[in-house]
Amino acid sequence: MCSVADSVSREPKVGPLEGAESSRVSPLAGNRQELDSLDRVINVSNKRKGKAVKKSSGRSCQVRSTTQESPARQSSHAQTRGQDWEAFTNLDGLLASLPMALVGVDDEGDVRFWSNGCQQAFPRPSKADCGRPLETVLARMARRYHAPGLEGLAGLIRAALKKGSSTSGWQFEIRSNGQAHLIQADFSALQTGANGGAGGGVLLLQDVTARERLEDGTREVSNLASLGQLAACIAHEVRNPLSAVKAAAQLLVQENSGNDLVSRYASIIDREAARLERLVGDFLLYAKPPSPQRLPVSVEDLVRRCCEILQIEADRRGVRLECRHKSTLPIISADHEALLQALLNLGKNALEATGEGGKVSITAAWEGLAAPVKIVVRDTGSGIPRKNLERVLIPFFSTKSYGTGLGLPITKRTIELQGGDISLTSRSGRGTRVEVSLPVSRSEDASR
């Protein structure tokens, strides 16, 4: 692995240096070329007394004469070297504990160290990558983790090194361990090179997936608050005229019972006004849902009642409905009617997506302790295309010609207000699986 400790050699092998007769290179000083960027990054002083000489590469390294040192002084230097090695080793462990990856590059853009942080989302490259150009390393990792944004990052870093500047806020997605992660990269050039130029730099890689989700949630809450005020205003302004339209349509039907044409048009007005009233009601329910009335709720009774109501619709459609649950289900604190309506909506969607002869199953399970209760609604219908899978939870998106696009978003909001979560998985032609997770507190566990 490419680490801080890898950059320090206990016994470096060096050839004779011009102008350094009867001298030997200190173990730390002998690796000075590899440690240049480290010294700048971690601010560890490795000063030695002596004169500077030039290697064949033109870089300077510090040497000290052994003929002029007493045994006590040589012992002191050996002790100092041991302390330096221990400091680097401890620093390597410290960097590995950080929830981010720290990458050091020299003034030529070659990787000099890569800390062990951020391993879950962004495993560091192999030890062989130390000393290779960062562009080469990132290009290989871009292919491995399906992250084309990494290659663009390498170009930005190369430009920043050339100008001695910094770049921050570059974000890209990678796929690691079967999950998508959003990574943010920040690079800072170090102004310690020759003639004040960039003498390398530090690249910081952080997994900001959770942070972005939190920020998205905060924005959503803010948007919903504004939407709630708008919804209340619309509901008030639209419902009153709608009531008048419906009443007028019903009067037309009553007073023109012998006129088929008037009755037919009046019925259309009444039906469409009722549909618009439902849409306004759904919009208000999504944007400004009522506060949950939390009471003890038996998950077993909740699932049983849901299946009893759905059974009538399943029989009408010729769909087999299966309901299963473990005998040990807890009592949870929730709004019974709101949860029942959410489950009924999921069950109704499953029945509508399943053709005659298909199957819909509703199962409930709980693993005990602090684990959530999981209620799964699964169907053998046509499934949801991948491009629509995430969009079905967005308000007003619907694949049905008669749908409002608010059914699933309302269900999602209802479950989240109970402290739960909902997730969907689907494959075209294979059906859809919806999982609802509801929290169980310790007190509820004890009272079951």
Secondary structure by P-SEA (a helix, b strand, c coil): ccccccccccbbbbccccccccccccccccccccaaaaaaacccccccbbbbbbccccbbbbbbbcccccaaaaaaaaaaaaaaaaaaaaaaaaaaaccbbbbbbccccccccccccccccbbbbccccccccaaaaaaaaaaaaccaaaaaaaaaaaaaaaacccccccccccccccbbbbbbbbbbbbccccccccccbbbbbbbaaaaaaaaaaaaaaaaaaaaaaaaaaaaaacaaaaaaaaaaaaaaaaaccccaaaaaaaaaaaaaaaaaaaaaaaaaaaacccccccccccaaaaaaaaaaaaaaaaaaacbbbbbbbccbbbbbbccaaaaaaaaaaaaaaaaaaccccbbbbbbbbbccccccbbbbbbbcccccccccccccccccccccccccccaaaaaaaaaaaacbbbbbbbcccbbbbbbbbbbbcaaaaaac
